[in-house]
Amino acid sequence: MLAALRWLAIATVVATAAGFVWLEWPAPLERLPAGVSSAAPGMADRGAYLVRAAACLPCHWDKKNGGQRFAGGRQIKTQFGTFYTPNISPDDETGIGKWSDAEFVRALKHGVGRSGEQLYPTFPYTSYRFMKVEDVLAIKAYLMTQNAVHSPDKRHALRFPYSWRALVKIWKLQHGVEPQSLADDPAQSAAWNRGRYLVTAVGHCAECHSPRDAQGVTVATAWLQGNPHGPDGWKVPALAGPRAKDFAGWSRDQIADYLESGSKPDFDQAQGPMAEVITEGTKYLTAEDRLAIADYLRSLSTPH
């Protein structure tokens, strides 16, 4: 009996140790497609457009407190504690200056940092995981052309156990957060498919416009159906589902115009985080892309 208990104790210790090793073990780097590189000609220009489409600057710029572009430090308050956005300028020590292409892809599509640390999903890799690798590296190419800002990342102020990053690995496994392709739907138009890609992956609209459960996961059954507890305490409206009654009445051109000017059909103006998304992001998109977004969103909000 004592021998059996001894072996059980040893097995428990070994299993526990193995569990800790698994939690802390970094994800491997993804093998990139042949010929795809952030250093390729034209990638920085392509990335400049995608950075706007992804509205990277509003999050990675503590503008309110005099911070510098892409240097991070913006505060994000959540039910789990307070997060601070990281420095994504090309500074070698405190930014992404020494990141390889594979490391950058792993961060955006797998949610794993350069040192193998788990990234918290306030960074929207839960949406970026659907992005094309070429687009991810184009963003890196553009960021590497920006001014390098030496600005160490601020430490998050999170409640336990959320302060233990390794637990994010279990969260990802539990909720199936892994890179996926977003294949075009042949039954839909090219504009609709482009709009879906911009909304779902690059623009990560669901991160704000969908409600979240107690674990911070966007509720799949209420995707884009509004969020009463959005960024900075803003109530984020529904773009789909039964609560999107007002939005469902917007025309294709009215949606596209809103994304350019911030003006709503009732002559009100965009406010809060959405105002920043427009002024630093969607207003710079082509008219074709804004209409593509409108085509896709209208297919979700307009009754069939």
Beta strands, then each sheet from edge to edge (+ up, - down):
strand 1: 75-78
strand 2: 81-84
strand 3: 157-158
sheet 1: 1+ 2- 3+
end
